[in-house]
Amino acid sequence: MIRKATIQDLEGIMTILKTLGNPNKDSVQGFLIADYAGQESKYRPIYEEKLQKLQYFYVNEHEGQIQAFLIAYTQEEWLLREPNWLKETCWDPRFDQTKLKNFVLVSQTAMLPHLTRKGIGSALYQSFIWDLQKDKIKNIFAETVIAPIPNFASLNFRLKQQYTLVGLRYEKHNKVNYTTLIYHKGI
């Protein structure tokens, strides 16, 4: 069942984060940049706050187990978190930048590794897009890491969801430089 996430989902979300966010990055399976497994005490309060504040935070629950989640930020939320995002992104000159006026940015889509390629991510997106349509938001952005380790699972999911590559950004996380592709999808 897809639904909005609540604070009661924190343990299940942390389980997924620790499974995918560890020092062993798997390009094919997919990964999260941060070391959630080694720094759980740092990230737990951050996700607790996200659960309380973010408008677009969804989980897939099956038989009481959180199997997957999707987190997206409204334009206002994202630019508060990443105030230089618009100017630090190298935009494709063909991209219509008027689409940057009312958008959401998908920050994370993650699931238990044995459940990939079963349609759960797509189902999360369907619920998310339904809510965006009700809220009259027409533009979705998402970032995917391509270096130093490419996240092929995320790249393939962007293609499956019919995103278009519109930009590139460089960012530093824990003293590591990352190259991130910026994708756009209109709804």
C-alpha positions, 0 to 999 in steps of 0.5 A: 500500500502506498501512502504518505509517510508518518513518524511511525515509519521512521524505523522502516525508513532507517532500515532501507537507508542503512541497507543502501547507504553504506561504504559499499556502493553498488552501481547496478543495485543502486545506492545512497551517497551518505553512510547511513549505516555508519552514522545512523545517530546523525541521520535519524533526527534528520529523517524524523524532521523530514517526516514531520515537515515535508509535504511529499514523503511517501512509503510503500508498506506491505504486511506492516513492513516499509519496503520503499520510500520517496522523498520530494521537496517543493521548490521552496523547501529545496531552495532553502536546503540548497540555495545555490542549486539554480545557479550551480547547475549547468543547464542545457541551453535548450532547456526552457528555464521557465519550468524552474518557477513551480517545481518539486525535486525528488531527493530520494527514491529507495527500496529494499534491494530484493524488491527492485524491478517489481513496480514499487518505485513506479507505484510510488511515483504514480501516487506522488504525481497524482498529488502533484496534479491536484496541487497544480505542480507541473515540473519534477526534477531529480538528481542522479550521481554519475561520478565518482561511482555511477548509479546505474539503477537510478539512471535506468529508473529516470529513463523508465519514468521518461525524464529528460536530461537538462543539467549537470551539477558538481557537489561535495559530500564528506570531502568527496566530489560528486558529479550529478545529472539533473533530470526533468519531467513534465506532468 
